Structure formats: C-alpha cells, structure tokens
Amino acid sequence: ANLRAYIAYMYAHPGKKLIFMGGELAQFDEWSEEREIGWNLLSFDKHRRYWEFSKALGLFYRETPAMWELDGGWEGFDWLSCDNAEQNIISFLRKDKKGNELITVCNFSSVTREHYRIGVPRRGRYDEIFSTDEKRFGGEGRLNPHIYTKQASMHGRPCCVELTLPAFSTIFLYKKSSAPSKPSVTSI
C-alpha cells in the first residue's frame, strides 16, 4: 500500500517520470542489465495486483492531461496543503489547459483519516476518479465516489471537501472546468 501511495504521488507531482524495469512488478532486486526482470513474481497475488496497479496508473496518467499538460510551469500546479507533517498528509492541485482540476491527496501514515478536510478552489462536486486503495490493486476499497464542497474556507481556499483517506493511500479528485464554452460561429 505504501509503495502504491508513493508511486501515485510521484506520477502526480510535476516533472518527467522514470521507473526502472521491474519496478512495475515490485521486484525485490535492483534492476540489472545482466539478467531478466523477475516475471516469476506475477505468480504471487500481491505482485500481480501491483502490476495491475502500475498498468492502470500509466493509463490514468496518459488519459489525464492535468497530470502532464502544464508540466513546465507554475500555472499547472498549486499546493493546497503541504504542512501537515503531524498526520503525514499532503495535497496539491494540477490543472490542464482547459482549467480542469485534478486534486491529489496523499496519506502517508498508517492511520485511516475519516472526515479529513482540505481546502479547494471552487464550489460544487468533485469526483474521486482514481485511488491506490481500490480492491483490484490489493487495497481495502474505501472510496469517496462523489464529494460535495462545504462552505467553510480552509487552506486559503473559499470552500473545502471532507474525505475518507485510507492509510497509505493517494487519491485523485477531479472537477471539470466551469469556464464558459466559446460561442460557435455559424455561416449565414
């Protein structure tokens, strides 16, 4: 669970991604060009589930522009809460060019946090679209399907959301941009 939480955090954090061959299997040995990666690990349930997690996270990354589209500057990243060392929780916001928001919340502690609040920039509904705690990855399946904001300012934001944060997990919340669409031009 801790490895899944950490790798998801690294994928969400700005910068280019690099894992060594075998990292997608959670192999024990360091990668070496002198031998094949440990494919035999897939016969063990935990390694097979981690491999499934790695594939799903890679697809999620590729299909979610907020994870990579504005990677080269500050306009695509904003810390929401980065000073909760006591509970080992951080959260940050990523945006794509359309203004869609992807909030990453990481709980690096061994304690599940119920009713945990973080500040968010806009009112409305946020959807949890990926969680390292999903059962298919070997997690407990404690998810937050639809989260509605509360009118309470927090972390310098006008409202907040209340979440269940499973132990050793990273979750992703999504909110589509509320920017008005451009009017279409029709020919006369």
Secondary structure, 3 states (H helix, E strand, C coil): CHHHHHHHHHHHCCCCCCCCCCHHHCCCCCCCCCCCCCHHHHHCHHHHHHHHHHHHHHHHHHHCHHHCCCCCCHHHEEEEEEEECCCCEEEEEEECCCCCEEEEEEECCCCCEEEEEEEECCCCEEEEEEECCCHHHCCCCCCCCEEECECCCECCECEEEEEEECCCEEEEEEECCCCCCCCCCCCC
